[in-house]
């Protein structure tokens, strides 16, 4: 039962079983009600026929009864005494009385005798004093279930009770039955067919569901095998097979391949990162070691400023690598509020060693608050200003302004600018354009990559355009607090 195929087959079988049982019970109930309704109609017709004859004054012996086996009749008076029964009726249940023997005294005064004399009045009143006919009740008859033994054959019947008033004012109740053998036979036949066909149908449903599920899950097994092979070989260039169908399994295969593509790119980027970081760290470490070895042998030749510069470069590079590692690990920025205008003024005021003074363009009346980490955003602005200082010829400017639902910080310089085909590549890690590859110019190609990653973590963007001064214009856009 741990198999998806087994659970699907069992679930489908249970659902179909419940549905078929419910539908079968409904069919049986409807069929039984219809057949009982037909029996009620037959019993009512037979009872009203006898009641009509009694109401018109027909003598007991002259009553015309239907087939007594199909429609046994029993008539009782107001006191519950039997006055008329079918000829071959031997026993009855479900009617007003179980007696099947007419009471002579009851029948003597109930209806006219065959010779026309009123047995109850000793012949003193003639027929002209009686009404022409009695009355049959128009109320709906009462129905009941019972049995009747007709000529030694006992069967189930549906009885209808109809009241009739004779010409003498005597109220009689006529019970006429209709056999339920047809109803029982039909219901039994349908029930037997259902009980026979239900297990067969459930077996078919289970088998078909098993086969269909197995066929549907076959691509999943192919995906699983390929993923196991990829895990064993550690070859992220492999891809799982994608079925030609347009169902959920095909979507799963496509999503799996997309995940493998992203994972491969991430691993490759990590490998490049490690290789580039090792390369960048090797140069200052080697330079610092050389200076220290020379100083050990010849103290008078110690290049202390160079050693300090290499140490600072190592410190900056280590800090950049640590920040990138935290960003790659998914570190979220803090939830505080940062006023970008004040942050830009503060960052510029602390830059005392810049070769070009930075022009600050921040409106005094503006409110430029965003959510995020003050330290990380300060790092972005500092990296952009460092980049502008390296490439500017005579001017560097930074401005803050509202931009739609966010705040825009723009850093401009009047340098050579960034070629259009390089405007995305410069945001990659350890990428430096040809005119900025000298170690003495500073930077390891991580500043702009860090700036864009931080902007993305804050829900913003960082792009580069051509400045009005002719150089590069880096635009940092951050959303305002919701």
N, C-alpha and C positions, 0 to 999 in steps of 0.2 A: 504493500500500500504506500510505500515511499516513492513509487514511480509516478510521474505526472500522468503517464498513460493509464495506469491503474486507477488513479483518483478521478481522472476525467471519465473513464468508462463507468466507474461506480456512480459518480455523480449523475451522469446522463441517464443511467439505468434507474436510479432512484427517482429522478424527476419524471421520467416517462412512466414508471410504475405508479407513482402518486397520481399523475394526470389520467392514466388509463383507469385506475381504480375509481377515481372521482367521476370520470365520464361514464364508466360502466354503471356505477350506482345511480347516477342521474338517469341514464337510459332505462335501467330496470324500474326505477320509480315512476318515470313518465309512462313507460309501457304498462305497468301494473295499474296506474291510475286510469289510463285510457280504457283498458280492458274492463276494469271494475265499473267505469262509467257506462260502458256498453251493457254490462250485466244489470246495472241499476235501471237503465232505460228499458231493457226487456222485462225486468220484474215489475216496473211501474206500469208498463202497458198492460201486462197480464192482470195486475191487481185492479187497474181502473176498468178493464173490460168486465171482470166479475162484479166489481162494485156497481157499474152501470146497469148490469142485468138485475142485480138486487134492487137498485133504486127504481127500476121500471116495474117491479112487482113480479118478476119471473120466479116461479116456484123453485124450491131447492132442487127437486129432482129434474127440473128442466134446464138447469144451468148448463150452458155450453162452456166447457173448460178446454184450454189448450192441451197440448201434449203434457200429460201429467208427469212424465219423467223429466221433461225439460222445465216445466213450470208447475211444481206442486202448489196447491192452494189450501189454505186453512182460514176459516172465518170464525171469529169469536164475537160474542155480544158484549154489552156494556159491563156485564158482571164477570167477564172473562171465561164464559162457558163456550165450548166449541159447538158450533151449530152446523158447520159444513167442513168436510175435508175431501181431498182428492181420493179417488177410488182406491188406488194401490198404495197410498201413503201409510207407512207402518210406524214411523217415528220421526220426530222433528225437534230441532233445538234452534234457538235464536228468534223465536216468535213469541207472541204473547202467552202461549200455553203449549205445554209439551204433550197434552192429551190429543190423540188422533181419533177418538171415538165421539161422535156427535151426541149431545145430550137431548133426549126426546122431548122433555118438557120445555127446553129452551127453544128447540126448533118448532114446537107446536104453536107458539104464540108469536113467532117472529115474522113470518111471511105467509102469504096466502098459500093454502094447500092447492094441489093440482086441480080440484074440482071447483075452485073459486070461492068456497066458504071461508069466512074469517074464523079460524079455530079458537080465537080468544074471546069472541063475542057471541058464541052459540047460534050464529045465523040470524040474529035479530036485526042487524044492520046490513043493508044491501051494498053492493059495490059502488053505487052512485054516490054514497056518502064519503068515499075515500078520495084523496087527491089522485090525479092521473099518474103521478110518479113521485118518487122520493128525490133525494139529492145526493150527489157525490161531492165530497170535500175537494175544494180547489187548492187547498194548502199543499205545499210540497210534502211528499211522503217521507216517512222515516225509514231509513235503511239500516239493516243489521246483517251480520254474518252468522251463519248457522249451518247445520247439517240436516239432511233429510234422507230417510230410508224409503225408497220407492221400489216395491217388488223385490225386497231383499238386497237391494244395492244402495249402499250408503255413499253419499258424496257431499261435497261442500257446495253451499248455495249462498246467494245474495238475496235477501228478502226485502220487499217493499211493503209498507203498511199504508193502506188507503182506507179512510173512513167513508161509509155510505149510510144514508138514512132511508129506510124503506117507506112505503106508502102508509104504513101503520105508525110511523114515527119512531121506529126502533133503530138505534144506531149500532151498526155492525162495523167491525174492523176486518178488512180483507188482507191476508198475508199471501203474497205470491212470490215464488222464488225463481231465480235464474241461475243455472249451473255455473260454477267457477272452474270447471275442468279445463276449458280452453285457455283461460287466463293463466292457470297454474302450469299448463303444458307449455304455453308460449314463454312465460317467464323462466321456467326451468330450462327450456331449450336455449334461450339467449344466455342465461347464466352459465350453463354448461359450456357453451361455445366460448364465452369470455374466459372462464377458468382454464379451458384447454389452450386457447390462443395466447393468453397473457404470458405464460412462461416462455413460449416460443418467441413471441415478439420481443420480450426483454432480453433473451439470449442474442437475438439478431441485433438489437440496439447496442448491447454491450460489445459485441464483436465488431460492428461497424465503427463504433466510437473508438475502440482500441486501434483498429487499422488506420482510420483517418488521423487520429492523434499521432500515431507512430509515423505516418507519412509526413504530417505537418512538422513534427519535431526532428525529422531527419537532418534538415539544415542546421539545427541547433547543435546536434552531435558533431557535425562537421566543424562548426565554429569552436566547440569545446576542444576538439582534437587539435585544431590549429593553434589555439591559444596555449594548450599544454606544450605543443612543440616550440612555440615562441618562448615560453617560459624556460624550457629546458635548454634551448640554444642561445637565449639572450640576444636573438637577432630581431631587433625592433623594425627592421626593414620589411619583414614578412607581413602579409595581410591575410585576414580570414576570408573565406569564400563568400561572395554575396549572391544569394539566389535571384533568379529573374523575376520572382513574384514581387508584388507591391504591397505586401502585408507587413505585419509587425515584426516578423522574423527578418525580413529584408532590411527594415529600418534598424533593427538591432545590429545586424552585420555592418551596415553603413556607419552607425554610431561607434561601433567597436573599432572599425578601421580609422575613423576620425580621431578616436582616442589614442590609438597606436601612433598616428601621425603626430599628434601633439606631444605624446610621450617621447617619440623619437627625436623630435625637434628640441624638446626640453633637455634630454640626455646629451644630445650633440652640443647644445648651447652650454651645458654644464661642463662638458669636456673642453670645449674651446675656452670657456671661462678659466678653468683650472690651468690650461696650457698658457693662456695669455697672462694670467696672474703670476704664474711661475716665471715667465719671461720678463715681466715688468719688475718683479722683485729681485731677479738675479742681477740686474745691472746696478742698482744702488747698493745692494749688499756686497757685490764684488768690488765696487768702487770704494765703499767704506772700509772693506777689509784691506784693500791695497794701501789706503792711506794710513790705516792703523799699523800695518806691517812696516811701512816706510818710517813711520814715526817711532816705532820700536827700535829700528836699526839706526835711524838718524833723527833724533828728536828735533834738531834744528830745522828739518824739512817738513814738519807737520803742517798740513793745510787745514787748520782748524775751521775756518769758515766753510770750506768744502765738505768737511766731515759733518758739520752741523747741518748743511743744506741737504746732504744725502740722508741724514737721520730724519730730518723734517719730511723729506719726500717719502721715506719709508713709513713714517707715522701717518701722513695723509693717505697714502695708498692703502695701508692697513685699515684705516677708518672707513675709506670708501668700500673696500671689500667686505668689511663687517656690515655696513649699511645695506649693500646689495644682497648679502646673505639673508639679512632679516626681511628685506622686501620679498625675496624669492620664497621665503618661508611663509609668506602671507601675513606679515605683521600689519595690523590695522592702525591707522593714525588715531591719535587721541581725540576724545570727543569735546575738547575745549573750543572756545571761540577766539579767532585771531583777527585783529584789525590790520589789514594789509598795508594801509597807508602808513600807520605808525611803525609797522615792521620794516617797511622799505626805508623810512627815514633812519631808523635805528641801525640797520645794516650798513647803510651808506656812511653814517657818522663814524662807524668803527673801522672803516677802511682808510687808515692813515698812510699806507705805503703805496697807494695806487700811483702810477705814473701819469694818469690822466684824471682830472677831477670829474666826478660824476654829477651830471645835472639831474636834479630831482624835480619831477612834475607831479605833485600830489595836491589836489584841491583841499583847501582847509576845511570847507564845510561838508565834505563828503563823508559818508559812512560806508566803509568797505570791509564788512565783517564776513568771515567764512568760518566753517567748521574744519578743524584739523589739528595737526601737530605743529606747534610754533617752531620747534627745533628743526623739523624736516622742511617746513616752508622757508625758514631762514636759510637752510642749506641750499635750496633750489635757487633763491635769489642770489646768494653768494656765488654759486656755480655759474650762473648766467652773467654776473658782473665780471667774474674772473675770465670767462671766455671773451667777453667784449674787450676787456683790457688787453688781452693778448693780440687781438686782431685790429683794434682801432688805430687810426692814424692821428687823430687829434681831438675826438669828442666821443663821449659815452653818456647816454641819457637813459633814465628810467622813469616811467610814468605809470600812474594807477588811475583807472577810470571804471565807471560802471559799464557793464556790457550785457544788456538783456537781463536775464535772471542770475547773472553772476558778476564777477569782478575780473577785470583784465589788467595784468601787469605786463608791461612791454619794456624790453631792454634793447636799445639801439646803439649801433656804432657806425663810424664812417669808414670802415675798412673795406676789404675787397669783396665782402659778402660771401654767401654760400651758393655755389652753382645749383641750378634747379634740380639736376639729376642726383645731387648729393644730399638733398635736404631731408631725406629719410635715413640715409646711411649714417649720418653723423650722430644719430641717436643710438646707434648700436655700441655695444661695449668694446672698449679698447680700439675704437676707430678714431684716427686722426688724419686730417687732410695733409697733403704733402708739405704745405708751408708751415705746418705746426708739429712736425714729427721730431723736432729737436728736443732732447731731454732738457736742455737749458731753458727752453720756452715754458717748461712746466706742463703738468697734466699727463695723465696716462690714458686719456680717452674714456674716462669714466664719468666725468662731470655731467655731460649732457644726458647720458644714459640714466644716471641717478635722478636727474631733474625730471625726466619724462616719467620714470617709474613712480616717483613720489606724486607727481601730478595725477597720474592714473589712479593711484591708491586713494586720492582725495576726490575722485569723481570728476576731475578736470582734464584739460588737454594742454599740450605744449607743442607749438609749431614754430617754424621759422619762415620768414618772408623777407622781401627786399625792403630796406628802410628808405625813408625819404632822403636821408643823408648819403645814400648810395651803398651802405654796408648791409649788415644783417640785422633783422628785427625779430627777436624771440618773443613770442606772445604766450603768456601763461594765463589760462582761463580757469577759474574755480567757481563752483556754484555757491550761491548764497544759502544761508540756513533756511530750512523749510519752515 
